[in-house]
Amino acid sequence: MLEFIALLAVGVAAGALNAVGGGGTFVALPALVAAGLPPVTANASSTVALLPGALASAWAYRNDLVQVGTTSRTALTAVGLLGSALGAGLLLALPSESFRVAVPWLLAFATVILAFGRSISQLLSKAIGHPVNMSAKTVLIGHFVLAAYGGYFGGAVGILMLAFWSVGLGLDPAKGNPTRVAQLAAIYATAAALFLVASDVWSYPVPVLAVLLGAIGGGFAGARLVRRLPARALRGIVLTTAVTMTVLYFLRS
């Protein structure tokens, strides 16, 4: 019972983090490993467990979605579903150790981009003589790669997504956060469907259920809270989350 309550609290924290700025996987995954799940199974289980929380956040944000550049949200979602399916398939078919080694560096890169993305975008604009504005094709290609990463590992995919949009489109992280949450839900949904069919997630129903239930409440409450925060405060929370998760993951590695 104590373990169930602890994992329930982990789920609340992970769901709230995903709603605010990303990083929920870095809370849920170590907790599931500590509960006795093998690392790859814990990775798949965290995706399954965090899906309902992501959907709850997406529902809370449903009226705040924005278009990413000139790319339609339908095209972005479709590409995200395909990329996530590829990534989830790779997780089930390939060893994950080498990819995990790269994760702290990906996080560090994303954190730098988040911190200085708008400045970088402005410098690039001055250098080329016009505003940086990725084409819809470039946005879709980048989103496919990020979705594949999200299906394979999931950690910080939302942070990387905001960083990509910030540099390539000058999109403010606070304004883009609701769309990030919606795309994250789509990525989780595809990967979770494959994991439920092809992995051994069903072998650990109690830990997964505890995180899942907590993530629903945390995801919805986090999204409702974020909608009341000013843009500057939200940017600060997103950046603080990114820095914290980067440091923790380097220490863990």
Order of alpha helices (4+ residues) and beta strands (2+ residues): alpha-alpha-alpha-alpha-alpha-alpha-alpha-alpha-alpha-alpha
